[in-house]
Amino acid sequence: MRRYLPLHFLTALLIAASASGASSSLDDRSMAELETELSELDAELDQLARHSLRSGSGSIGFRSQWYHAAEQSEWVRIEFEKEYPIDQIALVPALWRDYERGFQADGFPEAYRITIGSSDNPDGTLLGEFNSPRDSIGIAPVVLSGKGISGSWILLETSRLSPRAFDNRFVLQLSEIFVFSGDENIALQNRVTVSSVHPGVQTPWHPQYLVDGHTPFIMNSARGNRTLAYLLGRSRNPSITFDLGEAYPLSGIHLHEAERSNTVPETDNVRFGMPDNLRILGANQMDFSDAFPLTEIRRISPTERGPIIMKKFPARSCRYVRITAPSIEPDFKLAFAEIELLAEGVNVAGGTPVQTIPNRTTATRSAESMVDGYNLYGQILPIRQWINELARRHELQTLRPLIVSELANRYHHQKAALNKMKWTAALLAFAAILIVLITQLVRQKQVSRLKERLAADLHDELGANLHTISLVSDLAKESIDNPEKLSRLLDRSRFFAERSAAAARSCINTLEAKGICDDLIDEMQRSSDRILADLEHDFSYSGEAWINDLKARRRIDLFLFFKECLTNIIRHAKASHVSIALDASKKWLHLKVTDNGSGKFDAVPPSLKRRAHLLGAKITMEHPSEGGTSIALKLKQRNPILLFR
């Protein structure tokens, strides 16, 4: 079963295409849906009849008188033998060869209405009003639903015409009008009246050519087998006889003419094919003893020629049918691609036994090819199906470029987005590499600072403690005669030895040993009491909460800076009094150590600079006018520099 694209989707797209050349319906569909639609569309196109144009002579259709303006009323009325329920109406455009754009519809009405009526409904029922912009028609038939309205006539009335190609004058032109009731074309060979006829010679143009069954197309279904036409031998009395197997009420015949030539230009061989006169007989006895005429086909002019000769006649029931050519020339070869015998619009001749006189069967041509359902281009379709497929092909060929264009646009944006993603990925990769490098540099810097810190701690803490032990040892020697003082000095020496061991362990454990400087103020007071035991000293502080808020690492570094200050005073200052002030706030911490000694430094000692650098603090040194040295440290709370340490 052939799968069709959703009708509402096609309708929305075609309306949008005719209105603005674009479709918002496409915007609502994903790329996967569009790709699926395009694949299904192409698959359906492969199964539809082609718009293959016929060549040679023949009728064109109907042309009205011409006008200088588009807004004109012209009409065409087709009357039937009786009242029928109308299923479809197909308007086949007359075609013009445009040397730039190819074949185009010519003179097809841009605005028109169709009415269906009968003797009981003389005013008719309006089927609809239609607009066909010139660029939307193409070359395919325009198929309209008859909605099952019953009538014995149809009326097409125009309100706006389109210009014909060769002089841009406004006319009504049509090649053929099909009116289907079921599969039967009820318009065929019926009476046609029109509002006007184009003046001048009318050889290929005539109102009756609207219902002669001839279109600009060759039936090319492009599927199934392809068979050559059958050529009878030369004879003065050729005949073709069909046995339908049972009696059918025959009412029509379709004669598919043999292909003339495959050359370009095509050779018009007038010595074979369909003659100017054919007689079709029916019978119910094999010997045609009860034969009766079904119809006769006479061609008076070349305009009555076409790829399919369609003839209808009053229904007669018969089993056997014979086609004869009573006035054929002796050297003329009768030839047909296919012969269809119609009963109620359906071909009943397919696959039936065929006998010909004379019989001329070859390796490539046989009498059975006239009833095998195929021509040179593939399967022969019922006329209604063929016309519908031509119209459907036009719809899909109008839709396809819209989908292709939308997909191309999506692919372009997708490619741009992909390129953007590639650049983004490259930048992210570069950023990742950069982060790795920075991380390595930071780690190297951390290792370097750790080494620096260990060196400083070993120098400051252990150095200070060992110096204190040395001083205490000297005092112990002097107090050997005073057991009580000696005991105190030995206890102090032991204390500093234990503290040195703790400091060493702290260095080994990356200066994170617990218990050191948990209470910074108390630790600083006790250290000042120990180191400055023989000097007058005072210690003041404020902002204890902010001091205790310092991170453990910073408390240790601040404490070691403080001890280094005291050690330098003991070693170099020769002072008798030391003043210590520690103040902290939310943003800043200030430490000031002042002595009254005689030591003169030209610059801040390197050990103090190193400690201040580890803290990320600013250090200054002054010499008060009254003498001595003052070291000031200014430390910013939560220094961002320390985030990299």
Secondary structure per residue as TSV (DSSP state, phi and psi in degrees):
chain	resnum	aa	ss	phi	psi
A	1	M	-	360.0	131.7
A	2	R	-	-74.9	137.5
A	3	R	-	-99.5	129.7
A	4	Y	-	-106.9	150.4
A	5	L	-	-66.5	151.6
A	6	P	-	-57.4	133.6
A	7	L	H	-63.5	-40.4
A	8	H	H	-65.0	-33.4
A	9	F	H	-67.3	-46.3
A	10	L	H	-60.6	-45.2
A	11	T	H	-61.7	-45.5
A	12	A	H	-61.5	-42.1
A	13	L	H	-67.6	-44.4
A	14	L	H	-67.5	-37.1
A	15	I	H	-64.1	-44.4
A	16	A	H	-64.6	-38.9
A	17	A	H	-64.4	-43.3
A	18	S	H	-71.3	-25.9
A	19	A	H	-84.8	-43.6
A	20	S	H	-139.2	-1.2
A	21	G	S	79.8	5.5
A	22	A	-	-144.3	165.1
A	23	S	-	-135.8	121.4
A	24	S	H	-69.5	-21.4
A	25	S	H	-61.4	-33.4
A	26	L	H	-68.1	-34.0
A	27	D	H	-64.1	-26.4
A	28	D	T	-84.7	-2.0
A	29	R	S	-109.5	141.9
A	30	S	-	-74.0	166.0
A	31	M	H	-61.8	-39.2
A	32	A	H	-62.7	-40.9
A	33	E	H	-65.7	-42.5
A	34	L	H	-64.3	-41.9
A	35	E	H	-63.9	-39.0
A	36	T	H	-65.3	-43.8
A	37	E	H	-60.6	-42.9
A	38	L	H	-65.0	-40.9
A	39	S	H	-63.7	-44.5
A	40	E	H	-66.8	-38.4
A	41	L	H	-61.6	-46.7
A	42	D	H	-64.5	-37.9
A	43	A	H	-64.3	-38.8
A	44	E	H	-70.1	-40.3
A	45	L	H	-58.5	-36.1
A	46	D	H	-63.1	-22.1
A	47	Q	T	-102.8	4.4
A	48	L	S	-101.7	152.3
A	49	A	-	-61.0	147.8
A	50	R	-	-89.7	156.1
A	51	H	-	-85.6	63.1
A	52	S	-	-84.4	124.1
A	53	L	B	-90.2	143.7
A	54	R	-	-80.3	164.1
A	55	S	-	-128.0	178.8
A	56	G	S	88.2	-169.7
A	57	S	S	-87.9	170.4
A	58	G	-	150.1	174.7
A	59	S	-	-73.8	155.0
A	60	I	-	-101.9	-47.2
A	61	G	B	150.0	-140.9
A	62	F	E	-118.4	143.3
A	63	R	E	-136.3	128.0
A	64	S	-	-82.7	179.7
A	65	Q	-	-67.1	162.6
A	66	W	-	-103.3	159.9
A	67	Y	B	-137.0	165.4
A	68	H	S	-92.3	-13.7
A	69	A	S	-126.3	155.8
A	70	A	S	-78.6	-35.2
A	71	E	-	-76.2	90.5
A	72	Q	-	-138.5	148.0
A	73	S	-	-102.7	116.6
A	74	E	-	-128.5	153.1
A	75	W	E	-143.0	154.9
A	76	V	E	-134.2	130.7
A	77	R	E	-124.0	130.2
A	78	I	E	-118.2	127.7
A	79	E	E	-109.2	141.8
A	80	F	E	-105.7	166.6
A	81	E	E	-67.6	-28.7
A	82	K	E	-153.7	-176.9
A	83	E	E	-86.1	133.6
A	84	Y	E	-130.1	150.4
A	85	P	E	-77.0	124.3
A	86	I	E	-97.7	122.2
A	87	D	E	-94.2	-42.3
A	88	Q	E	-146.0	150.5
A	89	I	E	-127.4	128.1
A	90	A	E	-119.8	124.2
A	91	L	E	-103.4	117.6
A	92	V	E	-98.7	121.1
A	93	P	-	-73.4	149.6
A	94	A	-	-74.9	143.9
A	95	L	E	-112.2	151.4
A	96	W	E	-130.4	136.3
A	97	R	E	-85.0	107.1
A	98	D	E	-90.7	125.6
A	99	Y	T	-76.0	-7.5
A	100	E	T	-106.5	-41.6
A	101	R	T	-105.6	-0.6
A	102	G	E	84.9	-160.7
A	103	F	E	-71.3	137.6
A	104	Q	E	-137.1	152.9
A	105	A	E	-65.1	141.2
A	106	D	-	-129.1	121.4
A	107	G	S	74.1	18.2
A	108	F	-	-74.5	135.1
A	109	P	-	-63.8	139.2
A	110	E	S	-85.3	-30.1
A	111	A	E	-139.7	128.6
A	112	Y	E	-157.0	168.1
A	113	R	E	-135.5	154.3
A	114	I	E	-127.5	131.9
A	115	T	E	-121.3	139.9
A	116	I	E	-115.7	127.9
A	117	G	E	-141.1	-178.5
A	118	S	E	-155.6	178.2
A	119	S	T	-63.5	-31.6
A	120	D	T	-81.6	-13.2
A	121	N	E	-133.7	70.5
A	122	P	E	-63.7	-28.9
A	123	D	E	-79.5	-18.1
A	124	G	E	78.4	167.5
A	125	T	E	-111.1	127.2
A	126	L	E	-70.3	116.9
A	127	L	E	-73.8	-40.1
A	128	G	E	166.2	164.1
A	129	E	E	-110.8	135.3
A	130	F	E	-129.9	146.4
A	131	N	E	-120.5	130.3
A	132	S	-	-130.6	85.4
A	133	P	-	-53.1	144.6
A	134	R	G	-54.8	-40.3
A	135	D	G	-80.2	-5.0
A	136	S	G	-97.1	-8.3
A	137	I	-	-79.7	-46.8
A	138	G	T	71.5	-144.8
A	139	I	T	-118.2	-4.3
A	140	A	S	-81.8	159.8
A	141	P	-	-61.5	146.9
A	142	V	E	-98.5	114.0
A	143	V	E	-101.8	127.5
A	144	L	E	-120.8	140.2
A	145	S	E	-74.2	134.0
A	146	G	E	-84.0	-7.1
A	147	K	E	59.2	17.2
A	148	G	E	72.0	12.6
A	149	I	E	-67.7	133.1
A	150	S	E	-87.9	142.7
A	151	G	E	-169.8	162.3
A	152	S	E	-111.7	4.0
A	153	W	E	-158.7	157.6
A	154	I	E	-127.9	150.9
A	155	L	E	-130.6	122.7
A	156	L	E	-104.7	122.3
A	157	E	E	-123.0	133.8
A	158	T	E	-100.5	152.1
A	159	S	E	-122.7	-15.7
A	160	R	E	-148.6	125.9
A	161	L	-	-97.9	167.9
A	162	S	E	-114.7	157.9
A	163	P	E	-79.1	141.8
A	164	R	-	-76.4	157.6
A	165	A	T	-71.4	-39.0
A	166	F	T	-79.3	-20.5
A	167	D	T	-141.0	5.4
A	168	N	-	60.5	23.1
A	169	R	-	-87.9	148.1
A	170	F	E	-88.4	123.9
A	171	V	E	-141.5	166.5
A	172	L	-	-105.2	118.8
A	173	Q	E	-130.3	135.4
A	174	L	E	-144.0	146.5
A	175	S	S	-85.4	-43.4
A	176	E	E	-158.9	150.9
A	177	I	E	-124.4	119.1
A	178	F	E	-101.4	136.9
A	179	V	E	-126.5	114.8
A	180	F	E	-105.1	131.4
A	181	S	E	-118.9	104.6
A	182	G	T	67.9	-132.4
A	183	D	T	-93.8	-0.7
A	184	E	E	-92.2	132.7
A	185	N	E	-84.7	97.6
A	186	I	T	-79.1	-8.0
A	187	A	T	-82.8	-16.7
A	188	L	T	-56.9	124.2
A	189	Q	T	62.6	17.5
A	190	N	-	-90.0	174.2
A	191	R	E	-72.5	133.8
A	192	V	E	-124.0	130.2
A	193	T	E	-123.0	147.7
A	194	V	E	-135.2	163.7
A	195	S	S	-77.5	-31.2
A	196	S	-	-157.7	160.9
A	197	V	-	-127.9	139.4
A	198	H	-	-60.0	134.2
A	199	P	S	-70.6	159.3
A	200	G	S	98.3	-166.1
A	201	V	-	-66.2	131.6
A	202	Q	-	-119.6	27.0
A	203	T	S	-52.9	-52.5
A	204	P	S	-90.3	-4.1
A	205	W	B	-117.8	130.0
A	206	H	-	-165.9	143.4
A	207	P	G	-54.5	-35.2
A	208	Q	G	-70.3	-18.8
A	209	Y	G	-71.2	-10.5
A	210	L	G	-68.6	-18.6
A	211	V	G	-130.0	27.1
A	212	D	S	-89.8	-2.9
A	213	G	S	85.5	-1.6
A	214	H	-	-94.1	129.7
A	215	T	-	-120.4	171.7
A	216	P	S	-74.8	1.4
A	217	F	B	-110.1	150.4
A	218	I	-	-93.3	141.7
A	219	M	-	-72.6	104.8
A	220	N	-	-126.2	92.1
A	221	S	-	-77.8	-17.8
A	222	A	-	57.6	33.9
A	223	R	-	-155.5	157.1
A	224	G	S	82.5	-169.2
A	225	N	-	-71.8	162.2
A	226	R	-	-127.5	121.5
A	227	T	-	-124.4	151.2
A	228	L	-	-82.8	154.0
A	229	A	-	-66.3	159.0
A	230	Y	E	-98.2	131.7
A	231	L	E	-112.5	121.9
A	232	L	-	-77.2	157.7
A	233	G	-	-72.4	169.0
A	234	R	-	-67.2	134.6
A	235	S	-	-164.3	148.9
A	236	R	S	-79.0	-21.1
A	237	N	S	-132.1	62.5
A	238	P	-	-72.2	153.0
A	239	S	E	-153.0	154.8
A	240	I	E	-130.4	125.0
A	241	T	E	-122.1	133.7
A	242	F	E	-116.2	139.9
A	243	D	E	-112.7	107.2
A	244	L	E	-78.3	-6.7
A	245	G	E	86.9	-30.4
A	246	E	E	-156.3	168.1
A	247	A	E	-78.9	135.9
A	248	Y	E	-127.9	148.3
A	249	P	E	-80.0	83.6
A	250	L	E	-71.6	137.8
A	251	S	E	-138.3	5.7
A	252	G	E	-168.8	161.4
A	253	I	E	-143.1	140.4
A	254	H	E	-119.4	122.7
A	255	L	E	-109.8	112.6
A	256	H	E	-89.9	116.3
A	257	E	E	-68.0	152.0
A	258	A	-	-70.2	150.3
A	259	E	-	-63.8	138.9
A	260	R	-	-81.3	-50.2
A	261	S	-	-166.1	154.4
A	262	N	S	-101.0	8.2
A	263	T	S	-87.0	163.0
A	264	V	S	-125.6	117.4
A	265	P	S	-71.0	160.1
A	266	E	-	-72.7	135.9
A	267	T	-	-83.7	125.6
A	268	D	-	-94.4	91.5
A	269	N	-	-85.6	110.0
A	270	V	T	-86.6	3.5
A	271	R	T	-98.3	5.7
A	272	F	E	-149.6	166.9
A	273	G	E	114.6	-133.8
A	274	M	-	-102.5	128.0
A	275	P	-	-76.5	176.8
A	276	D	S	-77.5	-13.0
A	277	N	E	-141.6	125.1
A	278	L	E	-131.9	143.1
A	279	R	E	-120.1	130.9
A	280	I	E	-114.6	121.9
A	281	L	E	-113.1	149.3
A	282	G	E	-119.2	155.8
A	283	A	E	-160.8	160.3
A	284	N	S	-113.8	-4.0
A	285	Q	S	-109.3	141.9
A	286	M	T	-60.7	-34.1
A	287	D	T	-86.5	5.5
A	288	F	-	59.4	28.4
A	289	S	T	-67.6	-21.9
A	290	D	T	-109.7	28.6
A	291	A	-	-60.2	146.4
A	292	F	E	-143.5	150.0
A	293	P	E	-74.6	134.9
A	294	L	E	-94.1	-49.4
A	295	T	E	-165.3	171.9
A	296	E	E	-136.3	138.7
A	297	I	E	-112.5	120.5
A	298	R	E	-124.6	131.9
A	299	R	-	-112.4	117.2
A	300	I	-	-92.0	-35.1
A	301	S	S	-133.5	163.1
A	302	P	G	-61.3	-22.0
A	303	T	G	-69.5	-14.7
A	304	E	G	-88.5	9.6
A	305	R	-	-97.8	146.5
A	306	G	-	-167.9	170.7
A	307	P	S	-62.5	-33.5
A	308	I	E	-128.7	117.5
A	309	I	E	-89.6	114.1
A	310	M	E	-106.2	127.9
A	311	K	E	-137.7	130.2
A	312	K	E	-116.4	159.6
A	313	F	E	-155.3	166.6
A	314	P	E	-59.9	138.5
A	315	A	E	-63.1	131.7
A	316	R	E	-135.7	135.7
A	317	S	E	-85.2	128.1
A	318	C	E	-159.0	157.7
A	319	R	E	-101.8	-36.1
A	320	Y	E	-109.6	142.6
A	321	V	E	-132.5	137.4
A	322	R	E	-130.7	135.1
A	323	I	E	-111.5	127.6
A	324	T	E	-128.7	160.2
A	325	A	-	-123.5	90.1
A	326	P	T	-67.9	-25.9
A	327	S	T	-120.7	35.3
A	328	I	-	-74.7	146.8
A	329	E	-	-71.9	149.7
A	330	P	T	-60.9	-32.0
A	331	D	T	-98.0	13.4
A	332	F	-	-90.5	135.3
A	333	K	E	-104.2	120.3
A	334	L	E	-71.7	134.5
A	335	A	E	-151.0	138.1
A	336	F	E	-143.5	145.0
A	337	A	E	-80.6	-37.4
A	338	E	E	-160.8	147.2
A	339	I	E	-127.2	123.4
A	340	E	E	-113.0	131.2
A	341	L	E	-109.2	122.3
A	342	L	E	-105.6	131.0
A	343	A	E	-124.9	114.3
A	344	E	T	56.5	38.4
A	345	G	T	82.7	0.5
A	346	V	E	-112.7	135.9
A	347	N	E	-73.7	121.4
A	348	V	-	-109.2	6.6
A	349	A	-	-94.1	-8.7
A	350	G	T	-59.4	124.3
A	351	G	T	75.2	8.5
A	352	T	-	-80.4	158.6
A	353	P	-	-64.2	139.3
A	354	V	E	-130.1	135.4
A	355	Q	E	-124.1	138.7
A	356	T	E	-127.0	148.8
A	357	I	E	-127.9	117.7
A	358	P	S	-78.7	162.7
A	359	N	-	-91.2	128.6
A	360	R	-	-139.0	81.7
A	361	T	-	-97.7	131.0
A	362	T	-	-124.0	-179.3
A	363	A	S	-65.0	-25.8
A	364	T	S	-112.9	-11.5
A	365	R	-	-134.0	132.5
A	366	S	-	-144.4	160.0
A	367	A	G	-60.8	-30.4
A	368	E	G	-64.6	-20.3
A	369	S	G	-66.6	-17.2
A	370	M	G	-78.4	-11.9
A	371	V	S	-130.7	19.2
A	372	D	S	-89.1	-4.9
A	373	G	S	83.3	14.3
A	374	Y	E	-132.9	152.0
A	375	N	E	-123.9	-164.2
A	376	L	T	-64.3	-19.9
A	377	Y	T	-106.8	-2.2
A	378	G	E	127.8	-152.6
A	379	Q	E	-66.3	139.2
A	380	I	-	-88.8	127.0
A	381	L	-	-103.3	155.5
A	382	P	-	-57.5	145.2
A	383	I	H	-57.3	-42.8
A	384	R	H	-63.3	-44.1
A	385	Q	H	-62.9	-41.4
A	386	W	H	-60.7	-47.8
A	387	I	H	-62.7	-41.8
A	388	N	H	-63.5	-39.1
A	389	E	H	-68.2	-36.6
A	390	L	H	-63.5	-41.2
A	391	A	H	-67.0	-41.1
A	392	R	H	-63.5	-40.6
A	393	R	H	-59.3	-42.5
A	394	H	H	-61.6	-42.9
A	395	E	H	-57.6	-48.5
A	396	L	H	-69.0	-37.6
A	397	Q	H	-70.0	-24.8
A	398	T	H	-75.4	-37.0
A	399	L	H	-75.5	-37.0
A	400	R	H	-56.4	-47.3
A	401	P	H	-60.8	-30.6
A	402	L	H	-65.1	-44.8
A	403	I	H	-66.9	-43.7
A	404	V	H	-61.3	-42.9
A	405	S	H	-63.9	-43.4
A	406	E	H	-64.7	-41.6
A	407	L	H	-64.5	-41.3
A	408	A	H	-61.1	-40.3
A	409	N	H	-65.3	-42.7
A	410	R	H	-63.9	-43.3
A	411	Y	H	-60.2	-40.0
A	412	H	H	-61.9	-47.3
A	413	H	H	-66.2	-37.0
A	414	Q	H	-64.4	-41.5
A	415	K	H	-63.9	-42.3
A	416	A	H	-62.2	-42.7
A	417	A	H	-64.8	-37.9
A	418	L	H	-65.1	-42.6
A	419	N	H	-61.8	-40.7
A	420	K	H	-63.0	-40.7
A	421	M	H	-64.8	-37.8
A	422	K	H	-62.2	-46.1
A	423	W	H	-63.7	-40.2
A	424	T	H	-62.6	-43.4
A	425	A	H	-62.5	-40.6
A	426	A	H	-63.4	-42.5
A	427	L	H	-65.1	-39.7
A	428	L	H	-65.1	-40.6
A	429	A	H	-62.6	-43.3
A	430	F	H	-61.8	-43.1
A	431	A	H	-62.8	-39.8
A	432	A	H	-63.4	-43.6
A	433	I	H	-62.6	-42.4
A	434	L	H	-62.5	-41.5
A	435	I	H	-63.7	-41.5
A	436	V	H	-60.5	-45.2
A	437	L	H	-62.7	-44.6
A	438	I	H	-62.6	-42.0
A	439	T	H	-60.2	-42.4
A	440	Q	H	-63.5	-42.6
A	441	L	H	-62.4	-42.6
A	442	V	H	-62.3	-42.1
A	443	R	H	-64.0	-41.4
A	444	Q	H	-61.9	-40.5
A	445	K	H	-65.8	-38.8
A	446	Q	H	-63.3	-42.4
A	447	V	H	-61.8	-42.8
A	448	S	H	-62.5	-44.0
A	449	R	H	-67.2	-35.2
A	450	L	H	-62.9	-44.0
A	451	K	H	-60.7	-42.8
A	452	E	H	-63.1	-41.2
A	453	R	H	-65.3	-43.2
A	454	L	H	-61.5	-41.5
A	455	A	H	-62.8	-43.1
A	456	A	H	-65.3	-42.3
A	457	D	H	-63.9	-43.4
A	458	L	I	-63.6	-38.6
A	459	H	I	-70.1	-47.9
A	460	D	I	-78.7	-54.9
A	461	E	I	-68.5	-54.8
A	462	L	I	-67.7	-38.7
A	463	G	H	-60.9	-44.9
A	464	A	H	-64.9	-44.7
A	465	N	H	-63.9	-42.6
A	466	L	H	-66.1	-37.6
A	467	H	H	-63.6	-39.9
A	468	T	H	-64.1	-43.9
A	469	I	H	-59.1	-40.2
A	470	S	H	-61.6	-44.7
A	471	L	H	-64.1	-43.9
A	472	V	H	-63.5	-37.7
A	473	S	H	-62.3	-41.8
A	474	D	H	-62.4	-42.2
A	475	L	H	-66.4	-33.9
A	476	A	H	-65.6	-37.7
A	477	K	H	-62.6	-40.0
A	478	E	H	-71.9	-19.9
A	479	S	T	-106.9	25.0
A	480	I	T	-64.3	-24.6
A	481	D	T	-88.0	-5.5
A	482	N	-	-115.0	89.3
A	483	P	H	-55.8	-38.6
A	484	E	H	-66.2	-46.5
A	485	K	H	-67.1	-37.8
A	486	L	H	-61.7	-39.7
A	487	S	H	-63.3	-41.2
A	488	R	H	-64.3	-40.7
A	489	L	H	-67.3	-38.6
A	490	L	H	-66.1	-39.0
A	491	D	H	-61.6	-40.8
A	492	R	H	-66.0	-40.3
A	493	S	H	-62.8	-41.0
A	494	R	H	-62.8	-41.1
A	495	F	H	-59.3	-46.0
A	496	F	H	-70.3	-29.8
A	497	A	H	-65.7	-43.5
A	498	E	H	-64.9	-38.3
A	499	R	H	-67.3	-35.4
A	500	S	H	-64.0	-40.5
A	501	A	H	-63.2	-41.8
A	502	A	H	-63.8	-39.0
A	503	A	H	-65.3	-38.8
A	504	A	H	-64.4	-43.4
A	505	R	H	-62.9	-37.4
A	506	S	H	-61.2	-41.2
A	507	C	H	-65.2	-41.5
A	508	I	H	-63.1	-36.3
A	509	N	T	-91.2	30.1
A	510	T	T	58.0	42.1
A	511	L	T	57.2	30.8
A	512	E	-	-120.0	19.8
A	513	A	-	-63.7	136.5
A	514	K	T	-77.4	150.2
A	515	G	T	97.7	-14.0
A	516	I	T	-91.7	124.4
A	517	C	T	62.2	30.7
A	518	D	S	-62.5	-39.4
A	519	D	S	-114.6	94.9
A	520	L	H	-63.6	-44.0
A	521	I	H	-63.0	-45.6
A	522	D	H	-63.8	-40.5
A	523	E	H	-63.6	-40.4
A	524	M	H	-67.7	-39.1
A	525	Q	H	-64.0	-46.6
A	526	R	H	-65.2	-39.2
A	527	S	H	-65.8	-41.1
A	528	S	H	-65.1	-37.0
A	529	D	H	-64.7	-38.5
A	530	R	H	-72.9	-51.2
A	531	I	H	-71.1	-37.0
A	532	L	T	-101.6	32.7
A	533	A	T	-59.6	-31.4
A	534	D	T	-99.0	7.2
A	535	L	S	-120.5	151.4
A	536	E	E	-71.8	136.0
A	537	H	E	-155.4	152.7
A	538	D	E	-135.0	150.0
A	539	F	E	-132.9	121.3
A	540	S	E	-126.7	150.9
A	541	Y	E	-153.2	161.5
A	542	S	E	-152.4	159.4
A	543	G	-	72.1	43.9
A	544	E	H	-57.7	-37.0
A	545	A	H	-63.5	-40.5
A	546	W	H	-70.8	-30.8
A	547	I	H	-67.4	-43.9
A	548	N	H	-70.7	-16.5
A	549	D	T	-77.7	-8.6
A	550	L	S	-64.6	145.7
A	551	K	-	-64.3	153.8
A	552	A	H	-57.6	-40.8
A	553	R	H	-63.6	-38.9
A	554	R	H	-73.6	-35.2
A	555	R	H	-61.3	-42.9
A	556	I	H	-63.7	-46.3
A	557	D	H	-63.1	-39.3
A	558	L	H	-66.8	-40.4
A	559	F	H	-64.1	-42.5
A	560	L	H	-67.3	-34.6
A	561	F	H	-62.0	-45.0
A	562	F	H	-60.8	-44.8
A	563	K	H	-64.8	-36.4
A	564	E	H	-64.2	-37.9
A	565	C	H	-60.0	-47.7
A	566	L	H	-64.8	-40.1
A	567	T	H	-63.5	-41.8
A	568	N	H	-61.5	-37.7
A	569	I	I	-64.5	-45.3
A	570	I	I	-62.2	-40.5
A	571	R	I	-76.2	-40.7
A	572	H	I	-122.1	-21.3
A	573	A	I	-82.2	-29.9
A	574	K	-	55.3	46.6
A	575	A	-	-96.5	161.4
A	576	S	S	-114.1	-14.3
A	577	H	E	-143.9	138.9
A	578	V	E	-130.9	133.8
A	579	S	E	-117.4	129.8
A	580	I	E	-122.6	130.2
A	581	A	E	-133.2	126.7
A	582	L	E	-124.9	119.2
A	583	D	E	-129.5	137.7
A	584	A	E	-136.3	147.7
A	585	S	-	-137.9	-172.1
A	586	K	S	-64.0	-33.7
A	587	K	S	-103.8	-32.2
A	588	W	E	-132.8	156.8
A	589	L	E	-131.7	129.5
A	590	H	E	-119.9	132.0
A	591	L	E	-126.4	127.9
A	592	K	E	-131.5	124.3
A	593	V	E	-120.0	119.8
A	594	T	E	-125.5	134.2
A	595	D	E	-125.1	164.7
A	596	N	-	-108.0	26.7
A	597	G	-	-78.0	-174.8
A	598	S	-	-106.9	4.9
A	599	G	-	-69.6	132.6
A	600	K	-	-118.4	118.2
A	601	F	-	-111.5	133.6
A	602	D	S	-75.8	-24.6
A	603	A	S	-149.1	166.8
A	604	V	-	-62.0	132.4
A	605	P	-	-56.2	142.1
A	606	P	H	-56.4	-36.8
A	607	S	H	-63.1	-37.8
A	608	L	H	-72.1	-36.7
A	609	K	H	-60.7	-42.4
A	610	R	H	-63.3	-43.7
A	611	R	H	-64.2	-41.8
A	612	A	H	-64.3	-37.3
A	613	H	H	-64.7	-41.0
A	614	L	H	-63.6	-32.5
A	615	L	H	-79.9	-17.2
A	616	G	T	70.8	32.8
A	617	A	-	-112.1	166.4
A	618	K	E	-102.5	130.9
A	619	I	E	-119.8	138.9
A	620	T	E	-134.4	154.9
A	621	M	E	-131.7	135.6
A	622	E	E	-132.0	158.2
A	623	H	-	-120.9	100.5
A	624	P	-	-57.5	155.2
A	625	S	T	-65.0	-30.1
A	626	E	T	-78.9	-1.2
A	627	G	S	108.9	164.4
A	628	G	S	91.4	-168.5
A	629	T	E	-136.1	143.0
A	630	S	E	-126.0	121.8
A	631	I	E	-106.7	125.2
A	632	A	E	-121.5	133.6
A	633	L	E	-119.1	128.3
A	634	K	E	-117.4	115.8
A	635	L	E	-118.9	127.0
A	636	K	E	-85.0	128.9
A	637	Q	T	-62.9	142.2
A	638	R	T	51.8	52.7
A	639	N	-	-62.9	120.7
A	640	P	G	-62.1	-22.5
A	641	I	G	-60.9	-31.0
A	642	L	G	-72.8	-11.9
A	643	L	G	-63.8	-22.5
A	644	F	G	-97.1	9.6
A	645	R	-	-105.6	360.0
